[in-house]
């Protein structure tokens, strides 16, 4: 396996996710002996630190629906939203619920770590109690259907010629989209500080800026732009992951030789700080049962999520590793602290 940050300054935030997930998947059902036997004995609250309809919100509602619709728990699940500041408003709110195992939060690793760094958050994601990593989202590099760019190499050739005019649009500043674009620039010998990157809240804004001509190339999760792809408004130039999802005719970044520039952000669930090991195991056990249901598998298909399982302390170790990697990556493009 290639090193995680190859050649020092080269911007490649590549997590050894395959090894982590493979080892995690060898674990069978969790041992219930140390868990809190009656958890949950009252309703759960899941905080989505983003807007309604966004990725974190979709994950929160998918988990809530799977828990109740597939009868994993008998209690109610309430989803609330706390958007803003790259997820750090929600992060701070969750940190303030110390010791309460009935408060959960959805997130994904790279986006929230990057948001915390960019917004100088006094709270780090690693301070919360890790529950489990559940999903990896496929990212898509897209252009308007009428764009002169018909493949990724033509985009990168234009960037080499005039990086500022070859403008990109994607998710939050310092998030996985931004880091991936900067990594592509670095791979082509272009200073990441010279690229033009327009940060947005996601899919709808990406589409508007692309179709208006304000930006030339976009990067978003496939879930957010698939409807426009299927409607013929956008064309896919490349996708992340080991293979293109069903219905998407595009090469992977790896097949094009840019696999190391793709950022693996693992979506999952966190709980407040201050929980003991029994409480943590109890929550992990419930989420483990939830992820095996037909309700959750339907949510995976609907959102183009890849199923992964990185429970408890393994998820915490992954977050710690990515905290260091993302910090190094952002510093190399002038966005670190």
Helices and strands as residue ranges (DSSP letters): H 17-25, E 44-48, H 55-69, E 77-81, G 85-87, H 88-95, E 103-108, H 109-118, G 125-127, E 129-137, E 139-144, H 152-161, E 168-170, H 176-187, G 192-194, E 197-199, H 203-212, E 217-221, H 222-230, E 234-239, G 259-261, E 266-271, H 277-291, H 294-302, E 305-311, H 312-332
